[in-house]
């Protein structure tokens, strides 16, 4: 019900969240925010859409990612 929804809502929180993301982006615009499809962890707040294939994106600055340099894909 409405009372339960209000219990988890904080006035102005969306504006604070947007200011936080804007600060992380350093004033750059982004075409999308990409998340891991398995755990929904944010991978990048700053990405570009491919100029030819509009359904593909390139992550510019990643976060919450570790590269395993000891494993090799075949």
PDB file of N, H, CA, C and O in Angstrom:
ATOM      1  N   UNK A   1       0.821  -1.184   0.000  1.00  0.00           N
ATOM      2  CA  UNK A   1       0.000   0.000   0.000  1.00  0.00           C
ATOM      3  C   UNK A   1       0.868   1.252   0.000  1.00  0.00           C
ATOM      4  O   UNK A   1       2.091   1.167   0.105  1.00  0.00           O
ATOM      5  N   UNK A   2       0.245   2.388  -0.115  1.00  0.00           N
ATOM      6  H   UNK A   2      -0.749   2.458  -0.200  1.00  0.00           H
ATOM      7  CA  UNK A   2       0.941   3.674  -0.246  1.00  0.00           C
ATOM      8  C   UNK A   2       1.834   3.956   0.955  1.00  0.00           C
ATOM      9  O   UNK A   2       2.932   4.487   0.789  1.00  0.00           O
ATOM     10  N   UNK A   3       1.392   3.616   2.150  1.00  0.00           N
ATOM     11  H   UNK A   3       0.500   3.184   2.285  1.00  0.00           H
ATOM     12  CA  UNK A   3       2.172   3.870   3.361  1.00  0.00           C
ATOM     13  C   UNK A   3       3.471   3.073   3.354  1.00  0.00           C
ATOM     14  O   UNK A   3       4.511   3.585   3.771  1.00  0.00           O
ATOM     15  N   UNK A   4       3.427   1.824   2.886  1.00  0.00           N
ATOM     16  H   UNK A   4       2.583   1.408   2.548  1.00  0.00           H
ATOM     17  CA  UNK A   4       4.633   0.994   2.795  1.00  0.00           C
ATOM     18  C   UNK A   4       5.607   1.553   1.773  1.00  0.00           C
ATOM     19  O   UNK A   4       6.817   1.535   2.001  1.00  0.00           O
ATOM     20  N   UNK A   5       5.102   2.050   0.653  1.00  0.00           N
ATOM     21  H   UNK A   5       4.119   2.065   0.468  1.00  0.00           H
ATOM     22  CA  UNK A   5       5.955   2.640  -0.369  1.00  0.00           C
ATOM     23  C   UNK A   5       6.655   3.887   0.165  1.00  0.00           C
ATOM     24  O   UNK A   5       7.844   4.082  -0.086  1.00  0.00           O
ATOM     25  N   UNK A   6       5.942   4.718   0.886  1.00  0.00           N
ATOM     26  H   UNK A   6       4.976   4.559   1.090  1.00  0.00           H
ATOM     27  CA  UNK A   6       6.510   5.944   1.440  1.00  0.00           C
ATOM     28  C   UNK A   6       7.592   5.659   2.474  1.00  0.00           C
ATOM     29  O   UNK A   6       8.493   6.475   2.668  1.00  0.00           O
ATOM     30  N   UNK A   7       7.514   4.526   3.129  1.00  0.00           N
ATOM     31  H   UNK A   7       6.783   3.863   2.971  1.00  0.00           H
ATOM     32  CA  UNK A   7       8.488   4.174   4.152  1.00  0.00           C
ATOM     33  C   UNK A   7       9.894   4.040   3.541  1.00  0.00           C
ATOM     34  O   UNK A   7      10.886   4.302   4.221  1.00  0.00           O
ATOM     35  N   UNK A   8       9.987   3.635   2.269  1.00  0.00           N
ATOM     36  H   UNK A   8       9.181   3.422   1.716  1.00  0.00           H
ATOM     37  CA  UNK A   8      11.279   3.434   1.613  1.00  0.00           C
ATOM     38  C   UNK A   8      11.651   4.571   0.672  1.00  0.00           C
ATOM     39  O   UNK A   8      12.631   4.458  -0.064  1.00  0.00           O
ATOM     40  N   UNK A   9      10.913   5.637   0.677  1.00  0.00           N
ATOM     41  H   UNK A   9      10.117   5.729   1.275  1.00  0.00           H
ATOM     42  CA  UNK A   9      11.160   6.765  -0.208  1.00  0.00           C
ATOM     43  C   UNK A   9      11.706   7.936   0.574  1.00  0.00           C
ATOM     44  O   UNK A   9      11.165   8.306   1.616  1.00  0.00           O
ATOM     45  N   UNK A  10      12.785   8.524   0.066  1.00  0.00           N
ATOM     46  H   UNK A  10      13.224   8.224  -0.780  1.00  0.00           H
ATOM     47  CA  UNK A  10      13.355   9.709   0.706  1.00  0.00           C
ATOM     48  C   UNK A  10      13.298  10.861  -0.290  1.00  0.00           C
ATOM     49  O   UNK A  10      13.859  10.776  -1.382  1.00  0.00           O
ATOM     50  N   UNK A  11      12.632  11.912   0.085  1.00  0.00           N
ATOM     51  H   UNK A  11      12.176  11.980   0.972  1.00  0.00           H
ATOM     52  CA  UNK A  11      12.505  13.088  -0.770  1.00  0.00           C
ATOM     53  C   UNK A  11      13.889  13.615  -1.138  1.00  0.00           C
ATOM     54  O   UNK A  11      14.735  13.803  -0.264  1.00  0.00           O
ATOM     55  N   UNK A  12      14.121  13.852  -2.421  1.00  0.00           N
ATOM     56  H   UNK A  12      13.433  13.699  -3.131  1.00  0.00           H
ATOM     57  CA  UNK A  12      15.394  14.416  -2.872  1.00  0.00           C
ATOM     58  C   UNK A  12      16.488  13.394  -3.111  1.00  0.00           C
ATOM     59  O   UNK A  12      17.570  13.759  -3.572  1.00  0.00           O
ATOM     60  N   UNK A  13      16.243  12.122  -2.814  1.00  0.00           N
ATOM     61  H   UNK A  13      15.365  11.825  -2.440  1.00  0.00           H
ATOM     62  CA  UNK A  13      17.286  11.106  -2.969  1.00  0.00           C
ATOM     63  C   UNK A  13      17.661  10.909  -4.438  1.00  0.00           C
ATOM     64  O   UNK A  13      18.830  10.685  -4.750  1.00  0.00           O
ATOM     65  N   UNK A  14      16.691  10.989  -5.333  1.00  0.00           N
ATOM     66  H   UNK A  14      15.741  11.171  -5.080  1.00  0.00           H
ATOM     67  CA  UNK A  14      16.992  10.858  -6.759  1.00  0.00           C
ATOM     68  C   UNK A  14      17.956  11.951  -7.215  1.00  0.00           C
ATOM     69  O   UNK A  14      18.871  11.690  -7.996  1.00  0.00           O
ATOM     70  N   UNK A  15      17.751  13.165  -6.732  1.00  0.00           N
ATOM     71  H   UNK A  15      17.007  13.378  -6.098  1.00  0.00           H
ATOM     72  CA  UNK A  15      18.648  14.266  -7.093  1.00  0.00           C
ATOM     73  C   UNK A  15      20.055  14.036  -6.548  1.00  0.00           C
ATOM     74  O   UNK A  15      21.038  14.344  -7.221  1.00  0.00           O
ATOM     75  N   UNK A  16      20.157  13.497  -5.332  1.00  0.00           N
ATOM     76  H   UNK A  16      19.358  13.247  -4.785  1.00  0.00           H
ATOM     77  CA  UNK A  16      21.468  13.187  -4.747  1.00  0.00           C
ATOM     78  C   UNK A  16      22.172  12.090  -5.552  1.00  0.00           C
ATOM     79  O   UNK A  16      23.372  12.172  -5.813  1.00  0.00           O
ATOM     80  N   UNK A  17      21.407  11.064  -5.942  1.00  0.00           N
ATOM     81  H   UNK A  17      20.432  10.998  -5.730  1.00  0.00           H
ATOM     82  CA  UNK A  17      21.984   9.980  -6.747  1.00  0.00           C
ATOM     83  C   UNK A  17      22.473  10.498  -8.097  1.00  0.00           C
ATOM     84  O   UNK A  17      23.553  10.122  -8.553  1.00  0.00           O
ATOM     85  N   UNK A  18      21.685  11.358  -8.736  1.00  0.00           N
ATOM     86  H   UNK A  18      20.807  11.664  -8.366  1.00  0.00           H
ATOM     87  CA  UNK A  18      22.076  11.909 -10.029  1.00  0.00           C
ATOM     88  C   UNK A  18      23.333  12.762  -9.889  1.00  0.00           C
ATOM     89  O   UNK A  18      24.211  12.703 -10.750  1.00  0.00           O
ATOM     90  N   UNK A  19      23.436  13.548  -8.829  1.00  0.00           N
ATOM     91  H   UNK A  19      22.723  13.595  -8.129  1.00  0.00           H
ATOM     92  CA  UNK A  19      24.625  14.364  -8.598  1.00  0.00           C
ATOM     93  C   UNK A  19      25.860  13.486  -8.398  1.00  0.00           C
ATOM     94  O   UNK A  19      26.944  13.823  -8.874  1.00  0.00           O
ATOM     95  N   UNK A  20      25.700  12.365  -7.698  1.00  0.00           N
ATOM     96  H   UNK A  20      24.820  12.091  -7.311  1.00  0.00           H
ATOM     97  CA  UNK A  20      26.799  11.421  -7.479  1.00  0.00           C
ATOM     98  C   UNK A  20      27.283  10.843  -8.811  1.00  0.00           C
ATOM     99  O   UNK A  20      28.488  10.784  -9.057  1.00  0.00           O
ATOM    100  N   UNK A  21      26.362  10.419  -9.664  1.00  0.00           N
ATOM    101  H   UNK A  21      25.383  10.466  -9.464  1.00  0.00           H
ATOM    102  CA  UNK A  21      26.725   9.844 -10.963  1.00  0.00           C
ATOM    103  C   UNK A  21      27.353  10.911 -11.850  1.00  0.00           C
ATOM    104  O   UNK A  21      28.336  10.632 -12.537  1.00  0.00           O
ATOM    105  N   UNK A  22      26.815  12.112 -11.850  1.00  0.00           N
ATOM    106  H   UNK A  22      26.017  12.338 -11.291  1.00  0.00           H
ATOM    107  CA  UNK A  22      27.382  13.201 -12.642  1.00  0.00           C
ATOM    108  C   UNK A  22      28.813  13.492 -12.220  1.00  0.00           C
ATOM    109  O   UNK A  22      29.668  13.764 -13.063  1.00  0.00           O
ATOM    110  N   UNK A  23      29.078  13.437 -10.921  1.00  0.00           N
ATOM    111  H   UNK A  23      28.384  13.216 -10.236  1.00  0.00           H
ATOM    112  CA  UNK A  23      30.434  13.672 -10.421  1.00  0.00           C
ATOM    113  C   UNK A  23      31.375  12.561 -10.896  1.00  0.00           C
ATOM    114  O   UNK A  23      32.506  12.844 -11.292  1.00  0.00           O
ATOM    115  N   UNK A  24      30.927  11.310 -10.863  1.00  0.00           N
ATOM    116  H   UNK A  24      30.008  11.081 -10.542  1.00  0.00           H
ATOM    117  CA  UNK A  24      31.750  10.201 -11.339  1.00  0.00           C
ATOM    118  C   UNK A  24      32.047  10.311 -12.828  1.00  0.00           C
ATOM    119  O   UNK A  24      33.149   9.981 -13.267  1.00  0.00           O
ATOM    120  N   UNK A  25      31.089  10.765 -13.593  1.00  0.00           N
ATOM    121  H   UNK A  25      30.194  11.033 -13.236  1.00  0.00           H
ATOM    122  CA  UNK A  25      31.271  10.903 -15.047  1.00  0.00           C
ATOM    123  C   UNK A  25      32.169  12.072 -15.409  1.00  0.00           C
ATOM    124  O   UNK A  25      32.687  12.124 -16.524  1.00  0.00           O
ATOM    125  N   UNK A  26      32.361  12.987 -14.516  1.00  0.00           N
ATOM    126  H   UNK A  26      31.940  12.945 -13.610  1.00  0.00           H
ATOM    127  CA  UNK A  26      33.219  14.139 -14.802  1.00  0.00           C
ATOM    128  C   UNK A  26      32.656  15.050 -15.876  1.00  0.00           C
ATOM    129  O   UNK A  26      33.415  15.647 -16.640  1.00  0.00           O
ATOM    130  N   UNK A  27      31.336  15.168 -15.948  1.00  0.00           N
ATOM    131  H   UNK A  27      30.719  14.683 -15.328  1.00  0.00           H
ATOM    132  CA  UNK A  27      30.713  16.051 -16.917  1.00  0.00           C
ATOM    133  C   UNK A  27      30.496  15.429 -18.286  1.00  0.00           C
ATOM    134  O   UNK A  27      29.906  16.065 -19.159  1.00  0.00           O
ATOM    135  N   UNK A  28      30.959  14.196 -18.497  1.00  0.00           N
ATOM    136  H   UNK A  28      31.438  13.679 -17.788  1.00  0.00           H
ATOM    137  CA  UNK A  28      30.769  13.516 -19.785  1.00  0.00           C
ATOM    138  C   UNK A  28      29.353  12.960 -19.875  1.00  0.00           C
ATOM    139  O   UNK A  28      28.772  12.548 -18.871  1.00  0.00           O
ATOM    140  N   UNK A  29      28.811  12.952 -21.076  1.00  0.00           N
ATOM    141  H   UNK A  29      29.283  13.287 -21.891  1.00  0.00           H
ATOM    142  CA  UNK A  29      27.502  12.338 -21.320  1.00  0.00           C
ATOM    143  C   UNK A  29      27.693  10.866 -21.641  1.00  0.00           C
ATOM    144  O   UNK A  29      28.751  10.472 -22.133  1.00  0.00           O
ATOM    145  N   UNK A  30      26.701  10.065 -21.374  1.00  0.00           N
ATOM    146  H   UNK A  30      25.842  10.386 -20.975  1.00  0.00           H
ATOM    147  CA  UNK A  30      26.766   8.638 -21.640  1.00  0.00           C
ATOM    148  C   UNK A  30      25.530   8.198 -22.404  1.00  0.00           C
ATOM    149  O   UNK A  30      24.435   8.718 -22.190  1.00  0.00           O
ATOM    150  N   UNK A  31      25.717   7.228 -23.303  1.00  0.00           N
ATOM    151  H   UNK A  31      26.606   6.805 -23.477  1.00  0.00           H
ATOM    152  CA  UNK A  31      24.590   6.688 -24.052  1.00  0.00           C
ATOM    153  C   UNK A  31      23.800   5.662 -23.244  1.00  0.00           C
ATOM    154  O   UNK A  31      22.628   5.413 -23.528  1.00  0.00           O
ATOM    155  N   UNK A  32      24.442   5.063 -22.232  1.00  0.00           N
ATOM    156  H   UNK A  32      25.394   5.265 -22.001  1.00  0.00           H
ATOM    157  CA  UNK A  32      23.768   4.036 -21.437  1.00  0.00           C
ATOM    158  C   UNK A  32      24.569   3.734 -20.183  1.00  0.00           C
ATOM    159  O   UNK A  32      25.732   4.119 -20.065  1.00  0.00           O
ATOM    160  N   UNK A  33      23.938   3.049 -19.259  1.00  0.00           N
ATOM    161  H   UNK A  33      22.993   2.736 -19.355  1.00  0.00           H
ATOM    162  CA  UNK A  33      24.598   2.486 -18.086  1.00  0.00           C
ATOM    163  C   UNK A  33      24.545   0.975 -18.279  1.00  0.00           C
ATOM    164  O   UNK A  33      23.469   0.421 -18.504  1.00  0.00           O
ATOM    165  N   UNK A  34      25.681   0.306 -18.196  1.00  0.00           N
ATOM    166  H   UNK A  34      26.555   0.756 -18.014  1.00  0.00           H
ATOM    167  CA  UNK A  34      25.719  -1.135 -18.412  1.00  0.00           C
ATOM    168  C   UNK A  34      25.907  -1.868 -17.098  1.00  0.00           C
ATOM    169  O   UNK A  34      26.708  -1.467 -16.254  1.00  0.00           O
ATOM    170  N   UNK A  35      25.153  -2.953 -16.937  1.00  0.00           N
ATOM    171  H   UNK A  35      24.503  -3.279 -17.623  1.00  0.00           H
ATOM    172  CA  UNK A  35      25.231  -3.783 -15.743  1.00  0.00           C
ATOM    173  C   UNK A  35      25.501  -5.221 -16.140  1.00  0.00           C
ATOM    174  O   UNK A  35      25.191  -5.635 -17.257  1.00  0.00           O
ATOM    175  N   UNK A  36      26.081  -5.983 -15.219  1.00  0.00           N
ATOM    176  H   UNK A  36      26.333  -5.647 -14.312  1.00  0.00           H
ATOM    177  CA  UNK A  36      26.318  -7.403 -15.431  1.00  0.00           C
ATOM    178  C   UNK A  36      24.967  -8.111 -15.528  1.00  0.00           C
ATOM    179  O   UNK A  36      24.112  -7.923 -14.662  1.00  0.00           O
ATOM    180  N   UNK A  37      24.760  -8.930 -16.576  1.00  0.00           N
ATOM    181  H   UNK A  37      25.454  -9.083 -17.279  1.00  0.00           H
ATOM    182  CA  UNK A  37      23.474  -9.618 -16.688  1.00  0.00           C
ATOM    183  C   UNK A  37      23.283 -10.724 -15.651  1.00  0.00           C
ATOM    184  O   UNK A  37      22.156 -11.164 -15.425  1.00  0.00           O
ATOM    185  N   UNK A  38      24.365 -11.180 -15.017  1.00  0.00           N
ATOM    186  H   UNK A  38      25.280 -10.823 -15.201  1.00  0.00           H
ATOM    187  CA  UNK A  38      24.251 -12.261 -14.032  1.00  0.00           C
ATOM    188  C   UNK A  38      23.916 -11.731 -12.640  1.00  0.00           C
ATOM    189  O   UNK A  38      23.053 -12.281 -11.955  1.00  0.00           O
ATOM    190  N   UNK A  39      24.608 -10.645 -12.213  1.00  0.00           N
ATOM    191  H   UNK A  39      25.309 -10.198 -12.769  1.00  0.00           H
ATOM    192  CA  UNK A  39      24.418 -10.171 -10.838  1.00  0.00           C
ATOM    193  C   UNK A  39      23.875  -8.740 -10.760  1.00  0.00           C
ATOM    194  O   UNK A  39      23.587  -8.245  -9.670  1.00  0.00           O
ATOM    195  N   UNK A  40      23.736  -8.081 -11.905  1.00  0.00           N
ATOM    196  H   UNK A  40      23.971  -8.483 -12.790  1.00  0.00           H
ATOM    197  CA  UNK A  40      23.211  -6.718 -11.997  1.00  0.00           C
ATOM    198  C   UNK A  40      24.136  -5.664 -11.389  1.00  0.00           C
ATOM    199  O   UNK A  40      23.716  -4.526 -11.177  1.00  0.00           O
ATOM    200  N   UNK A  41      25.378  -6.024 -11.108  1.00  0.00           N
ATOM    201  H   UNK A  41      25.719  -6.949 -11.280  1.00  0.00           H
ATOM    202  CA  UNK A  41      26.358  -5.052 -10.611  1.00  0.00           C
ATOM    203  C   UNK A  41      26.668  -4.054 -11.728  1.00  0.00           C
ATOM    204  O   UNK A  41      26.788  -4.445 -12.889  1.00  0.00           O
ATOM    205  N   UNK A  42      26.797  -2.781 -11.390  1.00  0.00           N
ATOM    206  H   UNK A  42      26.699  -2.464 -10.447  1.00  0.00           H
ATOM    207  CA  UNK A  42      27.118  -1.759 -12.385  1.00  0.00           C
ATOM    208  C   UNK A  42      28.521  -1.991 -12.922  1.00  0.00           C
ATOM    209  O   UNK A  42      29.475  -2.126 -12.156  1.00  0.00           O
ATOM    210  N   UNK A  43      28.639  -2.038 -14.244  1.00  0.00           N
ATOM    211  H   UNK A  43      27.864  -1.929 -14.866  1.00  0.00           H
ATOM    212  CA  UNK A  43      29.937  -2.224 -14.895  1.00  0.00           C
ATOM    213  C   UNK A  43      30.481  -0.885 -15.375  1.00  0.00           C
ATOM    214  O   UNK A  43      31.676  -0.619 -15.246  1.00  0.00           O
ATOM    215  N   UNK A  44      29.619  -0.043 -15.924  1.00  0.00           N
ATOM    216  H   UNK A  44      28.648  -0.258 -16.028  1.00  0.00           H
ATOM    217  CA  UNK A  44      30.060   1.277 -16.356  1.00  0.00           C
ATOM    218  C   UNK A  44      28.906   2.268 -16.316  1.00  0.00           C
ATOM    219  O   UNK A  44      27.753   1.925 -16.578  1.00  0.00           O
ATOM    220  N   UNK A  45      29.247   3.489 -15.987  1.00  0.00           N
ATOM    221  H   UNK A  45      30.183   3.768 -15.775  1.00  0.00           H
ATOM    222  CA  UNK A  45      28.289   4.589 -16.029  1.00  0.00           C
ATOM    223  C   UNK A  45      28.518   5.431 -17.277  1.00  0.00           C
ATOM    224  O   UNK A  45      27.768   6.368 -17.549  1.00  0.00           O
ATOM    225  N   UNK A  46      29.565   5.089 -18.036  1.00  0.00           N
ATOM    226  H   UNK A  46      30.174   4.328 -17.814  1.00  0.00           H
ATOM    227  CA  UNK A  46      29.975   5.885 -19.184  1.00  0.00           C
ATOM    228  C   UNK A  46      30.265   4.963 -20.359  1.00  0.00           C
ATOM    229  O   UNK A  46      31.297   4.292 -20.368  1.00  0.00           O
ATOM    230  N   UNK A  47      29.391   4.914 -21.337  1.00  0.00           N
ATOM    231  H   UNK A  47      28.553   5.459 -21.329  1.00  0.00           H
ATOM    232  CA  UNK A  47      29.607   4.058 -22.499  1.00  0.00           C
ATOM    233  C   UNK A  47      29.124   4.750 -23.767  1.00  0.00           C
ATOM    234  O   UNK A  47      28.351   5.707 -23.728  1.00  0.00           O
ATOM    235  N   UNK A  48      29.607   4.231 -24.890  1.00  0.00           N
ATOM    236  H   UNK A  48      30.235   3.454 -24.921  1.00  0.00           H
ATOM    237  CA  UNK A  48      29.252   4.799 -26.190  1.00  0.00           C
ATOM    238  C   UNK A  48      28.548   3.760 -27.044  1.00  0.00           C
ATOM    239  O   UNK A  48      28.901   2.581 -27.027  1.00  0.00           O
ATOM    240  N   UNK A  49      27.567   4.203 -27.778  1.00  0.00           N
ATOM    241  H   UNK A  49      27.280   5.161 -27.792  1.00  0.00           H
ATOM    242  CA  UNK A  49      26.876   3.328 -28.725  1.00  0.00           C
ATOM    243  C   UNK A  49      27.739   3.180 -29.973  1.00  0.00           C
ATOM    244  O   UNK A  49      28.351   4.145 -30.432  1.00  0.00           O
ATOM    245  N   UNK A  50      27.784   1.972 -30.514  1.00  0.00           N
ATOM    246  H   UNK A  50      27.287   1.189 -30.141  1.00  0.00           H
ATOM    247  CA  UNK A  50      28.536   1.705 -31.738  1.00  0.00           C
ATOM    248  C   UNK A  50      27.900   2.491 -32.877  1.00  0.00           C
ATOM    249  O   UNK A  50      26.676   2.534 -32.993  1.00  0.00           O
ATOM    250  N   UNK A  51      28.719   3.109 -33.713  1.00  0.00           N
ATOM    251  H   UNK A  51      29.714   3.074 -33.618  1.00  0.00           H
ATOM    252  CA  UNK A  51      28.194   3.972 -34.768  1.00  0.00           C
ATOM    253  C   UNK A  51      27.437   3.194 -35.846  1.00  0.00           C
ATOM    254  O   UNK A  51      26.506   3.727 -36.450  1.00  0.00           O
ATOM    255  N   UNK A  52      27.834   1.922 -36.097  1.00  0.00           N
ATOM    256  H   UNK A  52      28.590   1.490 -35.607  1.00  0.00           H
ATOM    257  CA  UNK A  52      27.207   1.138 -37.152  1.00  0.00           C
ATOM    258  C   UNK A  52      26.140   0.185 -36.608  1.00  0.00           C
ATOM    259  O   UNK A  52      25.048   0.096 -37.169  1.00  0.00           O
ATOM    260  N   UNK A  53      26.446  -0.518 -35.534  1.00  0.00           N
ATOM    261  H   UNK A  53      27.334  -0.445 -35.079  1.00  0.00           H
ATOM    262  CA  UNK A  53      25.522  -1.472 -34.923  1.00  0.00           C
ATOM    263  C   UNK A  53      24.946  -0.843 -33.660  1.00  0.00           C
ATOM    264  O   UNK A  53      25.563  -0.900 -32.597  1.00  0.00           O
ATOM    265  N   UNK A  54      23.790  -0.259 -33.775  1.00  0.00           N
ATOM    266  H   UNK A  54      23.289  -0.213 -34.639  1.00  0.00           H
ATOM    267  CA  UNK A  54      23.192   0.543 -32.708  1.00  0.00           C
ATOM    268  C   UNK A  54      22.843  -0.243 -31.457  1.00  0.00           C
ATOM    269  O   UNK A  54      22.623   0.355 -30.404  1.00  0.00           O
ATOM    270  N   UNK A  55      22.784  -1.573 -31.544  1.00  0.00           N
ATOM    271  H   UNK A  55      22.962  -2.059 -32.399  1.00  0.00           H
ATOM    272  CA  UNK A  55      22.457  -2.379 -30.365  1.00  0.00           C
ATOM    273  C   UNK A  55      23.712  -2.770 -29.573  1.00  0.00           C
ATOM    274  O   UNK A  55      23.611  -3.483 -28.575  1.00  0.00           O
ATOM    275  N   UNK A  56      24.882  -2.313 -30.006  1.00  0.00           N
ATOM    276  H   UNK A  56      24.964  -1.734 -30.817  1.00  0.00           H
ATOM    277  CA  UNK A  56      26.126  -2.632 -29.305  1.00  0.00           C
ATOM    278  C   UNK A  56      26.693  -1.371 -28.645  1.00  0.00           C
ATOM    279  O   UNK A  56      26.579  -0.266 -29.175  1.00  0.00           O
ATOM    280  N   UNK A  57      27.305  -1.569 -27.473  1.00  0.00           N
ATOM    281  H   UNK A  57      27.397  -2.466 -27.041  1.00  0.00           H
ATOM    282  CA  UNK A  57      27.881  -0.462 -26.715  1.00  0.00           C
ATOM    283  C   UNK A  57      29.307  -0.785 -26.305  1.00  0.00           C
ATOM    284  O   UNK A  57      29.684  -1.952 -26.196  1.00  0.00           O
ATOM    285  N   UNK A  58      30.085   0.243 -26.081  1.00  0.00           N
ATOM    286  H   UNK A  58      29.778   1.191 -26.170  1.00  0.00           H
ATOM    287  CA  UNK A  58      31.459   0.097 -25.637  1.00  0.00           C
ATOM    288  C   UNK A  58      31.605   0.792 -24.283  1.00  0.00           C
ATOM    289  O   UNK A  58      31.280   1.970 -24.139  1.00  0.00           O
ATOM    290  N   UNK A  59      32.096   0.047 -23.303  1.00  0.00           N
ATOM    291  H   UNK A  59      32.360  -0.910 -23.420  1.00  0.00           H
ATOM    292  CA  UNK A  59      32.325   0.620 -21.974  1.00  0.00           C
ATOM    293  C   UNK A  59      33.577   1.490 -22.012  1.00  0.00           C
ATOM    294  O   UNK A  59      34.636   1.043 -22.453  1.00  0.00           O
ATOM    295  N   UNK A  60      33.456   2.712 -21.558  1.00  0.00           N
ATOM    296  H   UNK A  60      32.596   3.075 -21.200  1.00  0.00           H
ATOM    297  CA  UNK A  60      34.588   3.637 -21.570  1.00  0.00           C
ATOM    298  C   UNK A  60      35.434   3.506 -20.297  1.00  0.00           C
ATOM    299  O   UNK A  60      36.656   3.375 -20.373  1.00  0.00           O
ATOM    300  N   UNK A  61      34.800   3.540 -19.159  1.00  0.00           N
ATOM    301  H   UNK A  61      33.807   3.646 -19.097  1.00  0.00           H
ATOM    302  CA  UNK A  61      35.486   3.442 -17.881  1.00  0.00           C
ATOM    303  C   UNK A  61      34.716   2.430 -17.039  1.00  0.00           C
ATOM    304  O   UNK A  61      33.563   2.665 -16.677  1.00  0.00           O
ATOM    305  N   UNK A  62      35.350   1.315 -16.734  1.00  0.00           N
ATOM    306  H   UNK A  62      36.286   1.124 -17.029  1.00  0.00           H
ATOM    307  CA  UNK A  62      34.650   0.253 -16.019  1.00  0.00           C
ATOM    308  C   UNK A  62      34.926   0.319 -14.526  1.00  0.00           C
ATOM    309  O   UNK A  62      35.900   0.926 -14.080  1.00  0.00           O
ATOM    310  N   UNK A  63      34.053  -0.314 -13.771  1.00  0.00           N
ATOM    311  H   UNK A  63      33.262  -0.807 -14.133  1.00  0.00           H
ATOM    312  CA  UNK A  63      34.179  -0.411 -12.317  1.00  0.00           C
ATOM    313  C   UNK A  63      33.668  -1.782 -11.910  1.00  0.00           C
ATOM    314  O   UNK A  63      32.915  -2.412 -12.652  1.00  0.00           O
ATOM    315  N   UNK A  64      34.067  -2.237 -10.755  1.00  0.00           N
ATOM    316  H   UNK A  64      34.679  -1.725 -10.152  1.00  0.00           H
ATOM    317  CA  UNK A  64      33.613  -3.529 -10.217  1.00  0.00           C
ATOM    318  C   UNK A  64      33.983  -4.694 -11.130  1.00  0.00           C
ATOM    319  O   UNK A  64      33.253  -5.683 -11.202  1.00  0.00           O
ATOM    320  N   UNK A  65      35.115  -4.581 -11.827  1.00  0.00           N
ATOM    321  H   UNK A  65      35.708  -3.778 -11.768  1.00  0.00           H
ATOM    322  CA  UNK A  65      35.559  -5.612 -12.758  1.00  0.00           C
ATOM    323  C   UNK A  65      37.003  -5.969 -12.438  1.00  0.00           C
ATOM    324  O   UNK A  65      37.838  -5.091 -12.224  1.00  0.00           O
ATOM    325  N   UNK A  66      37.285  -7.257 -12.408  1.00  0.00           N
ATOM    326  H   UNK A  66      36.606  -7.970 -12.582  1.00  0.00           H
ATOM    327  CA  UNK A  66      38.652  -7.741 -12.265  1.00  0.00           C
ATOM    328  C   UNK A  66      38.996  -8.576 -13.483  1.00  0.00           C
ATOM    329  O   UNK A  66      38.190  -9.402 -13.911  1.00  0.00           O
ATOM    330  N   UNK A  67      40.182  -8.378 -14.050  1.00  0.00           N
ATOM    331  H   UNK A  67      40.837  -7.707 -13.702  1.00  0.00           H
ATOM    332  CA  UNK A  67      40.629  -9.162 -15.194  1.00  0.00           C
ATOM    333  C   UNK A  67      41.516 -10.270 -14.697  1.00  0.00           C
ATOM    334  O   UNK A  67      42.496 -10.025 -13.993  1.00  0.00           O
ATOM    335  N   UNK A  68      41.176 -11.500 -15.060  1.00  0.00           N
ATOM    336  H   UNK A  68      40.380 -11.699 -15.632  1.00  0.00           H
ATOM    337  CA  UNK A  68      41.983 -12.663 -14.704  1.00  0.00           C
ATOM    338  C   UNK A  68      42.977 -12.896 -15.832  1.00  0.00           C
ATOM    339  O   UNK A  68      42.642 -13.507 -16.847  1.00  0.00           O
ATOM    340  N   UNK A  69      44.199 -12.410 -15.653  1.00  0.00           N
ATOM    341  H   UNK A  69      44.471 -11.915 -14.828  1.00  0.00           H
ATOM    342  CA  UNK A  69      45.217 -12.518 -16.706  1.00  0.00           C
ATOM    343  C   UNK A  69      45.822 -13.911 -16.793  1.00  0.00           C
ATOM    344  O   UNK A  69      46.591 -14.188 -17.713  1.00  0.00           O
ATOM    345  N   UNK A  70      45.493 -14.790 -15.856  1.00  0.00           N
ATOM    346  H   UNK A  70      44.868 -14.564 -15.109  1.00  0.00           H
ATOM    347  CA  UNK A  70      46.020 -16.153 -15.878  1.00  0.00           C
ATOM    348  C   UNK A  70      45.152 -17.101 -16.687  1.00  0.00           C
ATOM    349  O   UNK A  70      45.591 -18.196 -17.038  1.00  0.00           O
ATOM    350  N   UNK A  71      43.931 -16.695 -16.984  1.00  0.00           N
ATOM    351  H   UNK A  71      43.574 -15.805 -16.698  1.00  0.00           H
ATOM    352  CA  UNK A  71      43.019 -17.528 -17.785  1.00  0.00           C
ATOM    353  C   UNK A  71      43.021 -17.040 -19.224  1.00  0.00           C
ATOM    354  O   UNK A  71      43.127 -15.844 -19.496  1.00  0.00           O
ATOM    355  N   UNK A  72      42.901 -17.989 -20.133  1.00  0.00           N
ATOM    356  H   UNK A  72      42.815 -18.961 -19.912  1.00  0.00           H
ATOM    357  CA  UNK A  72      42.864 -17.654 -21.553  1.00  0.00           C
ATOM    358  C   UNK A  72      41.664 -18.329 -22.196  1.00  0.00           C
ATOM    359  O   UNK A  72      41.442 -19.524 -21.997  1.00  0.00           O
ATOM    360  N   UNK A  73      40.903 -17.589 -22.951  1.00  0.00           N
ATOM    361  H   UNK A  73      41.083 -16.619 -23.113  1.00  0.00           H
ATOM    362  CA  UNK A  73      39.754 -18.149 -23.653  1.00  0.00           C
ATOM    363  C   UNK A  73      40.187 -18.691 -24.992  1.00  0.00           C
ATOM    364  O   UNK A  73      41.091 -18.147 -25.626  1.00  0.00           O
ATOM    365  N   UNK A  74      39.552 -19.755 -25.424  1.00  0.00           N
ATOM    366  H   UNK A  74      38.818 -20.197 -24.909  1.00  0.00           H
ATOM    367  CA  UNK A  74      39.885 -20.342 -26.727  1.00  0.00           C
ATOM    368  C   UNK A  74      38.714 -20.202 -27.659  1.00  0.00           C
ATOM    369  O   UNK A  74      38.786 -20.632 -28.810  1.00  0.00           O
TER     370      UNK A  74
END
